[in-house]
Amino acid sequence: MGRGSLDHLAYRVGTKEEVEQWRQKALDAGLEIVEFADRAYFTSLYFREPNGLLIEIASDTPGFAIDETTETLGETLALPPFLEDKRAEIEFNLKENDK
């Protein structure tokens, strides 16, 4: 098995602050930061290790219950703010694939 056999490795940490600590560690190590993103439900950091493998570190918080209750979680399509403008397209594609 060589490079290209997997897309990326993902690790989870508790909070956005922990993701930020890993971002600083990656920068201090001279690693390439690919993306540092607030995805509303969690924060993700993507960086490449020396052999080019993409590493993701994502937070558990704030979690998927920020815009719906845990009792009704998943009953409707909840989207993060950055995807709301694509809601119609996303819903259309979900309905198409549901057939």
C-alpha positions in Angstrom: 0.0 0.0 0.0 1.3 3.4 -0.9 0.4 7.0 -0.9 -3.1 7.5 -2.4 -4.6 4.4 -0.8 -6.8 6.5 1.5 -8.1 10.0 1.4 -7.5 11.3 4.9 -7.4 10.4 8.6 -9.9 12.1 10.9 -9.5 12.6 14.6 -11.9 14.1 17.1 -11.3 16.4 20.0 -13.7 17.9 22.5 -13.7 21.6 21.7 -12.9 24.3 19.1 -10.2 25.5 21.4 -8.5 22.1 21.2 -8.7 22.2 17.4 -7.0 25.6 17.6 -4.3 24.2 19.8 -3.6 21.5 17.2 -3.5 24.2 14.5 -0.8 25.9 16.4 1.1 22.6 16.8 0.9 22.0 13.1 2.1 25.5 12.3 5.0 25.1 14.8 6.0 21.8 13.1 6.0 23.6 9.7 3.1 21.5 8.4 0.9 22.7 5.5 -2.5 23.9 6.8 -5.0 23.1 4.1 -8.1 24.4 5.8 -9.3 25.7 9.2 -13.1 25.9 9.0 -16.0 26.6 11.3 -18.7 24.3 10.0 -21.3 25.5 12.5 -21.8 22.1 14.1 -18.1 21.5 14.6 -14.7 23.1 13.7 -12.3 21.3 11.4 -8.6 21.6 10.8 -7.0 19.9 7.8 -3.2 19.7 7.4 -0.8 17.5 5.5 1.8 15.4 7.2 5.3 15.2 5.6 4.3 12.3 3.2 1.3 14.2 2.0 -1.5 12.4 3.9 -4.3 14.7 4.8 -5.1 14.8 8.5 -8.4 16.2 9.9 -9.0 17.2 13.5 -12.6 18.0 14.3 -14.3 19.1 17.4 -17.3 17.4 19.1 -18.8 20.8 20.0 -21.0 22.5 19.6 -22.7 19.4 18.1 -25.6 18.7 15.9 -28.3 19.7 18.5 -27.7 23.5 18.0 -30.7 24.0 15.8 -32.9 21.1 16.7 -33.7 19.1 19.9 -32.1 15.8 20.5 -35.6 14.3 20.5 -36.3 15.5 16.9 -32.8 15.3 15.6 -32.8 14.2 12.0 -36.5 14.5 11.4 -36.0 17.5 9.1 -33.1 18.7 7.0 -31.1 21.1 9.2 -28.3 22.9 7.3 -25.5 25.0 8.6 -25.8 28.7 7.6 -23.1 28.5 4.9 -25.3 25.9 3.0 -28.7 27.6 3.4 -28.4 29.3 0.0 -28.1 25.8 -1.5 -31.1 24.3 0.3 -33.3 23.9 -2.7 -30.6 22.1 -4.7 -29.7 19.9 -1.8 -33.4 19.0 -1.1 -33.9 18.3 -4.8 -31.0 15.9 -5.0 -32.1 14.1 -1.8 -35.5 13.6 -3.2 -34.1 12.4 -6.5 -31.9 9.8 -4.8 -34.8 8.7 -2.6 -36.6 7.0 -5.5 
